[in-house]
Amino acid sequence: MNLSDATFQRYSQWMKAQTGVHLADIKKTLVNQRLMRRLQARKVDTFEAYFRILTHKDEEAERQIALDLLTTHETFFFREPKHFEWLRLFLMRPRPNSQVLRIWSAAASSGEEVWSIAMMLSDCMGMNGNWQLLGTDISQPVLDKARAGHYVMNRCDGIPRNYLKEYCLKGQGKQANTLLIMRELRHRVDFKVINLNEDLPSMAPFDVIFLRNVLIYFDADTKMKVVQRCLQRLQPNGYLIISHSESITGIFSNLKLIQAGIYQKIQ
């Protein structure tokens, strides 16, 4: 079962419409490999036949499976440490006790970024401090994993030792070699499915938005639209954080570069 160029283009256009993600021609082999088992599971012989299943109005569950397979969810704890060094300094700034600090992890994936932020919020502002944290992703199954806060130990190397002791539980018995984010911290974080390629739901403005390692999957036009939507949910003087490998410098006149990957929204 080979994926033809013409059928690959149909998948590429479908992914762009569903998520905004651009599947370049070099991704053809990846699509072939990741969807092959779904063809076998649905007992169809061609990628064209599977595509017809995906676009049938009653196949929402299958569409979600395919989107999860074709979307990269690679992440890890305290990724790009300089951003967290900046975040610590930001969190330590004096602010009125009545002021709620709101942070949004807009491409939360399986949750490592969210829990890294949560640990730092609790450390700097207290577990019961006046802060709110939202993690969002396009995939409900991936968010379910994030919400559970349960990880294999070898994915947790980036967590500082004092945070491991303070905010994590080491698995025992059947749960050996795993780690669970402590219940009190898990109860402090909200999760929600949000597609960045669509109009965003009504949300109170955020002080910091993490939009890291997602813009690289969009073409230039989609990237502009996604950033603009996020900026509409950012407080004046708030901060937008993207990956070190991404850049929007000079594209938005209302953004000021603070350091690599960190921009401040100008009033």
Residue pairs with C-beta under 8 A, 6 or more apart in sequence:
1 36
1 39
1 45
1 46
1 47
2 32
2 47
3 11
3 28
3 31
3 32
3 47
4 47
4 48
5 28
7 46
7 47
7 48
7 51
8 23
8 25
8 28
8 31
8 47
10 48
10 51
11 23
11 31
11 47
11 51
11 70
12 22
12 23
12 27
14 51
14 54
14 55
15 21
15 22
15 23
15 67
15 70
16 22
16 23
16 219
16 222
18 63
18 67
18 197
19 67
19 71
19 138
19 195
19 197
20 195
20 196
20 197
20 217
20 218
20 222
20 225
20 226
21 70
21 71
21 217
21 218
22 217
22 218
22 219
22 222
23 31
23 70
30 70
31 70
32 47
34 69
34 70
35 47
35 50
35 66
35 69
35 70
38 50
38 62
38 65
38 66
38 69
39 45
39 46
39 47
39 49
39 50
42 50
42 53
42 62
44 50
44 53
53 59
53 62
54 62
54 63
54 66
64 139
64 140
64 141
67 138
67 139
68 139
68 141
68 142
71 138
71 139
72 217
73 109
73 110
73 139
73 142
74 109
74 213
75 109
75 110
75 112
75 113
75 213
76 112
76 155
76 157
76 158
77 112
77 113
77 115
77 116
77 155
77 156
77 157
77 158
77 159
78 84
78 116
78 158
78 159
78 160
79 112
79 113
79 116
79 158
79 212
79 213
80 212
80 243
80 244
80 261
81 158
82 244
82 259
82 260
83 212
83 241
83 261
83 262
84 116
84 120
86 258
86 259
86 262
87 117
87 120
87 208
88 120
88 124
90 208
90 239
91 101
91 120
91 121
91 124
91 125
92 124
95 101
97 130
98 130
99 130
100 130
100 131
100 132
101 121
101 125
101 129
101 130
101 131
101 132
101 207
102 131
102 132
102 133
102 134
102 204
102 205
102 206
102 207
102 208
103 117
103 121
103 131
103 132
103 133
103 134
103 206
103 207
103 208
103 209
103 210
104 133
104 134
104 135
104 136
104 203
104 206
104 208
104 209
104 210
104 233
105 113
105 114
105 117
105 133
105 134
105 135
105 136
105 210
106 136
106 194
106 196
106 209
106 210
106 211
106 214
106 230
107 113
107 136
107 137
107 196
107 210
107 211
107 212
107 213
107 214
108 114
108 135
108 136
108 137
108 143
108 146
108 191
109 137
109 142
109 146
110 142
110 145
110 146
111 135
111 143
111 145
111 146
111 147
111 149
112 151
112 155
113 135
113 210
113 212
114 133
114 135
114 146
114 189
114 191
115 149
115 167
115 181
115 185
115 189
116 158
116 159
117 133
117 210
118 133
118 167
118 181
118 185
118 188
118 189
119 159
119 163
119 166
119 167
119 185
121 129
121 131
121 133
121 188
122 129
122 166
122 167
122 185
122 188
123 163
123 166
125 131
127 184
127 185
127 188
131 188
132 190
133 188
133 189
133 190
134 189
134 190
134 191
134 192
134 203
134 206
135 143
135 146
135 189
135 190
135 191
135 192
136 143
136 191
136 192
136 193
136 194
137 143
137 146
137 193
137 194
138 193
138 194
138 195
138 196
139 193
140 193
143 191
143 192
143 193
146 191
147 186
147 189
147 191
149 180
149 181
149 185
149 186
150 178
150 179
150 180
150 181
151 178
151 179
151 180
152 177
152 178
152 179
153 170
153 171
153 177
153 178
153 179
154 177
156 164
156 168
156 179
159 168
164 179
167 181
167 182
167 185
168 179
168 180
168 181
168 182
169 179
169 180
169 181
169 182
170 179
171 177
171 178
171 179
171 180
192 201
194 200
194 201
196 214
196 226
196 229
196 230
197 222
197 225
197 226
199 229
200 229
200 230
200 232
200 233
203 233
205 233
205 234
205 235
205 238
206 233
206 234
206 235
206 238
207 235
207 238
207 239
208 238
208 239
208 240
208 241
209 230
209 233
209 234
209 238
209 239
209 240
209 241
210 241
211 226
211 227
211 230
211 240
211 241
211 242
212 241
212 242
212 243
212 246
212 261
213 243
213 245
213 246
214 226
215 223
215 226
215 227
215 242
215 243
215 246
215 248
216 243
216 245
216 246
218 226
223 248
224 251
227 240
227 248
227 251
227 252
228 252
230 240
231 240
231 252
231 254
231 255
231 265
234 240
234 265
235 265
236 265
236 266
236 267
237 264
237 265
237 266
237 267
238 264
238 265
239 258
239 262
239 263
239 264
239 265
240 255
240 262
240 263
240 264
240 265
241 261
241 262
241 263
242 248
242 261
242 263
243 261
244 260
244 261
246 261
248 255
248 263
249 257
252 263
254 265
254 266
255 263
255 264
255 265
255 266
256 263
256 264
256 266
257 263
258 264
